[in-house]
Amino acid sequence: MNYSKNRTEQAQIEGRFETELEKTLLETSTATHCAAAATRLHGDGEESFSAWAGPTKTGDLFDLASITKTITALTTHRYLRSQGLSLDVKLGSLLPVARQRPIGAISLRTILAHRSGLPAHLELSQSRNRFLFPTLAHLQEMVASQPLQKDTELYSDLGYQLLGWALSHSSGWELDDLMQEFLFAPLALEIGSARQWGTRSGKSRPNREENSSFSFVPSEYRWQRGGLLRGRVHDDNAWVLSGFGSSGHAGLFGTLKGVRRWAQLLLQGALDKGPLRESMAELLQKKRSARFFAGFDSKSPQGSSAGESPSTATFGHLGFTGTSFWCDPEKAQTSVLLTNRVFYGWNPAPIKKARRHVHDWAWKTLNEKKGRSAL
């Protein structure tokens, strides 16, 4: 009887969640595809609910954009540990192009936490045109030679590009293969590069069209890159640097199930449980005044896209394409929102509103469900 009651309540919650997502898409014109999930851990179990809006299906693959950085951070720690190294190792010891430059003396821990002083961004795709398709080595030199702003916390794609190259050079593996070895395979994650998803579907390269199990959500129409981007990373620099593979800052695709599980594993790690507990104990250290953890963002004091409900201990990450996830260790809860918001352009206002609304709705519903369970 209780089982039947729980199934009915679950269906009702997911029905309301789906209605809320559809309403959000309609009111904000945020995206064409949208999926969301929320989870509360308790004891040795969990409570979770999911919903999809628009034409989205359970196997749809979203371009995760900068959520890739969280995968890079965990891969970095797990790889270094396998080599008997720590996050305090200097970049120059792993990446030759950085050795004679200021960035070479900066630790991987500092780079992961966006405290290296590197600029936020470089248009490497434009550099290819200007310099008649320079080699990857030339692009690496461009990034590694950037001037550093001392004692500055500045969110930087460049730092994660360098981290990806450092891991690849040190291991002799492509970055996405290293991610597969240390995370995707052992943790059974539905996350991977476009190349890896092509391989999983039995194709030599990604297919823009649907296959029997998974299909890529379209991101944006870009005439400079041949039309609608589907199965090709949206980030121009990631495309220039890695193509169908992955760079350290962007390049991965995942299902709602994959990102939901990723968020749950990270939360478990933050609670000193599960296979990621050692990594998260290292990565979730930061100065009191700092915004960024190593690999993760923290909740902003005001106007956070995580919503108003979660605690100040909340950590997570956003993706430019319209993706986000948040983990609240104090409440043992996670919330995930995946969209293709760039389909309608780059105006940040709609996705900011949608993120706050959907994440807050998820937190509120989890708390209400917890309250009823305690009765």
Secondary structure, 3 states (H helix, E strand, C coil): CHHHHHHHHHHHHHHHHHHHHHHHHHHHCCCCCEEEEEEEEECCEEEEEEEEECCCCCCEEEECHHHHHHHHHHHHHHHHHHCCCCCCCEHHHCCHHHCCCHHHHCEHHHHHCCCCCCCCCCCHHHHHHHCCCCCHHHHHHHHHCCCCCCCCCCCCHHHHHHHHHHHHHHHCCCHHHHHHHHHHHHHCCCEEEHHHHHHHCCCCCCCCCCCCCCEECCCCEEHHHCEECCCCCCCHHHHHHHCCCCCCCCCEEECHHHHHHHHHHHHHHHCCCCCCHHHHHHHCCCCCCCCCCCCCEECCCCCCCCCCCCCCCCEEEEECCCEEEEEECCCCEEEEEEECHHHHCCCHHHHHHHHHHHHHHHHHHHHHHHHHHHC
